[in-house]
């Protein structure tokens, strides 16, 4: 499918991102060790933010990144195997 139309390319990207995000939500809610996954997510979040830091990117990009990480963390906390200890 040619994506030479910027609006179509953006719509395709949004759809692909949403599908990937939902797949991650399912994996997080069924992960066998959500406590370990939350710990690994925190590490990945810090590494990801550090990788973005030296680049001139819009604040909205950082905000979107943080929103996605928060959503994944929320899915891990919703996992029935998650323990708050």
C-alpha atoms as one frame of an Amber mdcrd trajectory, in Angstrom:
protein
   0.000   0.000   0.000   1.610   3.275  -1.059   1.903   5.787   1.743   2.760
   8.855  -0.314  -0.251  10.673   1.151   0.859  12.150   4.524  -2.620  11.881
   6.068  -2.936   8.242   5.026   0.577   7.493   6.288  -0.210   9.069   9.658
  -3.530   7.213   9.930  -1.757   3.943   9.110   0.907   4.632  11.730  -1.726
   5.418  14.364  -3.581   2.187  13.572  -0.398   0.124  13.722   0.633   1.732
  17.001  -2.784   1.101  18.543  -2.713  -2.578  17.537   0.791  -3.003  18.968
  -0.177  -1.195  22.177  -3.213  -3.442  22.654  -1.062  -6.549  22.122   1.339
  -5.321  24.808  -1.623  -4.717  27.136  -2.742  -8.333  26.690   0.769  -9.638
  27.326   1.133  -7.475  30.429  -2.196  -8.606  31.872  -1.234 -12.263  31.406
   2.497 -12.104  32.207   3.589 -14.912  34.543   5.666 -12.562  36.727   4.226
  -9.030  36.609   6.414  -7.835  39.509   9.581  -8.650  37.563   8.085  -7.116
  34.421   7.347  -3.857  36.294  10.955  -3.736  37.462  12.227  -4.343  33.928
   9.787  -1.759  32.556  11.140   0.860  34.980  14.673   0.172  33.780  13.620
   0.312  30.133  11.720   3.547  30.772  14.800   5.254  32.179  17.000   3.981
  29.340  14.438   5.132  26.791  14.168   8.598  28.301  17.964   8.866  28.445
  18.124   7.958  24.746  15.612  10.692  23.884  17.269  13.362  26.012  20.112
  14.443  23.689  17.725  14.973  20.758  15.599  17.993  20.022  12.158  16.408
  20.253   8.835  17.982  21.141   7.593  17.776  24.729   4.524  16.004  23.355
   6.752  13.129  22.246   8.121  12.687  25.760   4.599  12.994  27.158   3.321
  10.342  24.752   6.195   8.039  25.689   5.400   8.469  29.382   1.683   7.868
  28.766   2.399   4.586  26.984   4.745   3.411  29.759   2.110   4.327  32.362
  -0.506   2.339  30.427   1.721  -0.727  30.305   2.504  -0.367  34.018  -1.240
  -0.147  34.708  -1.850  -3.346  32.752   0.864  -5.128  34.754  -0.687  -3.943
  38.031  -4.075  -5.229  36.791  -2.537  -8.676  36.299  -4.088 -11.082  38.835
  -0.616 -12.398  39.684   0.663  -8.945  40.690   1.480  -8.655  44.391   1.850
  -5.299  46.061   4.604  -6.486  48.393
